[in-house]
Amino acid sequence: MDEKYVDNIWNVLKNAIQEIQKKNNSGLSFEELYRNAYNMVLHKHGERLYNGLREVVTHHLEAKIRVDIIASLNQQTSGNFLQTLIQAWNDHQTSMIMIRDILMYMDRVYVQQNNVENVYNLGLHLFRDLIVRHGNIREHLQETLLDLIQRERKSEVVDRIAIRSACSMLITLGIGSRLIYEEDFERPFLQRSAAFFKAEGQKFLAENSASVYIAKVEQRLNEESERANVYLDSYTEKKIIKVVEEELIKKHMKTVVEMENSGVVHMLKENKFGDLKCIYKLLSRVSDGISTMSECMSRYLREIGTAIVNSASGDEANPINYIQSLIDLKDRFDEFLKQSFNNDKILKQKISSDFESFFNENSKSPEFLSLFIDDKLKKGVKGLTEQEIEIILDKTMVLFRYLQEKDMFERYYKQHLAKRLLLNKSLSYDSEKGMISKLKTECGCQFTSKLEGMFKDMSVSDTLQDDFRRHTANSSLSLSGVDLSVKVLTTGYWPTTPGAKVNLPTAAMQAFEAYKRFYLNKHSGRKLELQPQMGMADLTAAFYGKQLTSDEAPSSCFVATKKHTLVVSTYQMCILVLFNTKDTWTFEELKTETNIPEKDLVRAVQALAMGKRSSPALRWHYLQSQFQFHASIWTCIQTLLISHHSPYSKACRYILNRQICFLSAYEQLPSSPSQQLFSYAS
């Protein structure tokens, strides 16, 4: 193929390319043009064809496209410039696709052999270098895009399609790389955005409360995410969101969290679950956000917790109110965790740490927790079902986990459980065993082995009691009218101490000795030790009216008019029965007659002589240092008045209805009728 023929073929192809660029391609024969290009490449003229294509496209871009775009720069609106550029870009893409189809053989052979850009990519490089990155076109394109986005952020309506097309153009011009997009738009866009949000953040803080501020920030995040999805590159979304988080959240999070009268503390005080949820969501986006919130919440929680602890540190502290206040506080913050904080582990651990801290500041917390459980497991709790009590016990176990001195709790719990079991005050054995099961799960078998042994002793004692009653009935054994009930407790399981050798009333002692003989016959080699300090007794007080005359009754006879049952301790029983022999006793006489330890005697006498002002059982004469039976005793409805200085000073007889003692493990002793001032009731 001679040069002249090659020139002719090239001129045909050149004219065709130019017509395509002018959009006059309807009369072209693409089959013929393809054959001509094929012949040039086949006869080793591919270089001339490739270089000629470069020259034609370059001339078109410089002489026509660039001139039109520069002319649009001088117009008033940025829209004209952007529309002109986008239109030129679309036309250029279309023409390069058509040219690529004509020169397809050159792409397959010459381009591959010489390792040069294919036809379409050559067109992209030329458009990038000659148009998009030429002179002030590049700067103007960048400013136009940034200005449009800025205006949209200020709620103006802009041409989103044009912005999207421009961003897409920059991505395409990178030919498999984001470099052009990043250099010409993304980097300055992120820088400009950071400055914008920095100023906006300062303005928002100055003008709004914390709740309004976080609402505006959340709105901004949504807007930027939506904007990036509509007309920016998908990778830009993460970057612009990070800018918003940095400028509007991270740099101001401490200020927002601690904002007076509207920050996190205010939200917690006012139970603003929605606002707390919003601020949690925002702070969870940035590093140290949750920890900043956690510290603020922790200070508030510790302040409340410490106040509760301090209120329970005095002598008049109410253990039930103290523990209930802590449970309510825990419930409240658990609700925050659930509704607002998505059960965040950091916040959950912080709350637990704070509770553990201030709960253990009170040295009485183990005792108070045991007393609270004792209150819930006792008979007489009104308005609570077993399911509700179970829920409360589960909540107490949460506080139990915070206790550091669990051994102290065990000691108190054992004491309170013993009283509930021995005095028959347990609401439900199922509830009791359920609580022990919770403790066992939490602390292991060793922690609850003694508690479980206490229940076993109760069961064995009930069996022994039935056997003793059958033995009494079959042997016609007399217990002097005392209906004896005994609990035999294993040493080591129960919180017992060596019992004092108290002088029990004769009938009570005889009943006990009868049971002791019965027990030791069944279990030789064992030892029973009475625990009177834990005993209880039911005494019937018989009050007498006027003395009968000889015509009405035998001399010195009284007519019983009132009877009342008194529930007293074993020590108090021993004291009261002494008043069957005389009306007045000194403290030393009581001590000698009963052999009750002085400390316990003081406590027992105080309860009788210095109880409720309206109804003490004994009257204390300070000048004579004597105790005298006080016959004016309040009932729930009326007061029984009996003169102390009248001829009827022995106008009351006490009858022991039911006596509760304890053997090495505690015992219960009941009663017999008597004509004494204090005697056993039938």
Steps between C-alpha positions, in 0.01 A plus 500: 500500500661826375503825691245668281249226558567514872444878494170453325383240750604719795321802355183295474534387859591851619194650334282230653639570851438870457144437383441280801623779726260737323215248551466456121553127499174390344642477145814306594562139409653351811575175315707683242675709762582189702648336187719803430635505854554126480709540181718772652580294807545185292758675278700632794357852503346469845729764648387759247137414569549521880692832488257643248210415733678677785547814287138511383355455850746750647411762238128450560536536876721807478328682216139427580430352841744706704390822334133432578572411862720805560230716347250360752728607784423864428126448541331598825373164619710201594233276354584600143865410547421166657234416241739590217776286647271203564354523147848513348601201710199296394557585131867412528418163657249422226737593220787301651283192522408528134864563403604201707262281303656615170855447626428175683765306307764757595402451866544125467829502311697824503408609852577158645832467313624848593358518851324833453160624617202365316284736295241573765752556779704723271193718465459510878860606555470777244173631647650493849820683408362740239165583656438403861849585623564791273574837661215644700249239378626267771472762773164619379360147490617439854355826632175446314447157653595613851279808471199295392543260791544788742182661371310175536617473861336837553173358371523642146384293203786400266545286190587166655514324164771737376705442817461126468606511132807710582607264779441201274713669231790544743476135606497386134796721409703318766482183281477248782638737761341754737802729476341761270181506707695528824738772384253713310199466730498270802790643697396865466140393562593336831715798601225748420245284678715482814520879514124528443408253772751647742329838477156342504584294809605808694183679393279205595658478846456869566134504400359163606459260790664158493186323380450747214869483412505122468183516291666744260814287483296192425320692228833606350627144500191381319524782245867437424442127467210556264697756301793266458271221385328722244788672317836425659722197475403220739840515672448868573206427730716344770748787480247781520318326786831477682550874453156572644568269793834664568379860480151474648538208743853421608620859544191600699394177670629596846329837481171347388509217754570735790274783383324650800122454518490300176794257493508133591444559873190707425373228266556236766325706766200564275492142361533622140548161342465630145765770536735257676454254216586769244812619682611140553466428128705808413773441757533134402616622158824651630788365704478580872140612451345230718771535763437876519131437551579220744709726723226763515233242576727338759545825693124546516437138601763509772357825632155343537637171632723668756204708621298181553792335681555805723132513589527143629815548705334638813353314796148557372569351157219299346650190334188429293483852356876498444506181292175588322647838401805326353281250314288785361816682394633187329166444327504857376847476349424155359208663321737762359727218381213318337308787340773755429843337503438175311638305800843643428771292669713798599210681666377178659839430652526860621163482672597173668833645608332807651244293689773278637693807612234686698313187615813381682562842655235411756636234734142403585406413143537121554274515805248734335479283190431195716237696694332604177481140381379401845221756473387366163508135608308552824134427542272797493642674193194657344422554135778286350455177310765227499595605146552860613708385796707287263568807287604697809733221611660496155567871538653450843737247345626775272595703807643187660744466211631848582570406862865454583437360849283207400609308810341772716179469300505123556528549874205740514294298255550188710375684808194638327419172331527322835243736654263458209520123514491456876226753564299374201506839331606389152259606230574191293753218515509506122606865506760427767647212304486706182709770667753244620516361148584848370777534757628155411514588131685820581747378763510122479394207718730579790337839553153350547577160655415619852186675381382179335586314822264730690209392281594137555495554878153652477369197315660257746366702795146481366529123478638482855217722622240263361679204659515679836129575497418136429741397775334740744153377411593131519692526828252736669796725576398822677654824378320711761271635234784619277457433129868467420644572158873447448741573217823301523773678311838368390789687656693681226205555270324757715623830644479378859711593800537306826173556683488632856369259766185692576257399773191421297155481660441152641238390248708613204811329636315174565366497145848558362652222711232260373591580140870471579456148635296403195759637258805346668330161507465520123847650441746378758831678518360834398474809714217751523568853615216741569516839326266717713620826347307407186186378677149638467192448717128575484373617840134551584451797734185454707367830642267495802230741600369585848553276802191296580332534838448205726142485382604470140809280520769370728721757668789654304361378168514696181282474195688478173354750255760530219759271339765608251774299333850649510776378269830538684850361494613217725687749719192720530291195587739415785471858627123529477427165664693623807227758555269210585679488837521871583424835344835676527849384405835674489732453205747306712222271623391431143857425403547259790169319453521457122879471454457696173825668386494865604517637145208285386307575820536875444370461146206285609401728787531811287258352247250431778544820701598751233312385191215706362412775743137400485550135590806394702448167680715607797532834676846619605522681830816710472524598866460145629687340205216247482278353229127466558243336279321771302140401465400764250562326171377630167320268270438591140159636597498590869717554809465273801545708812595337832627699797848424630429621848157347556421175680490340153870529427505131400219554253674321208605139449741403223453162340761356264324416175798419286872505579763491223851397601790363301713196544854523387305588217189652653185376667139602546311457827122555546266529798274388784221669698566638847345711772829687550546868408718372214431147391464281194185543300313204367 
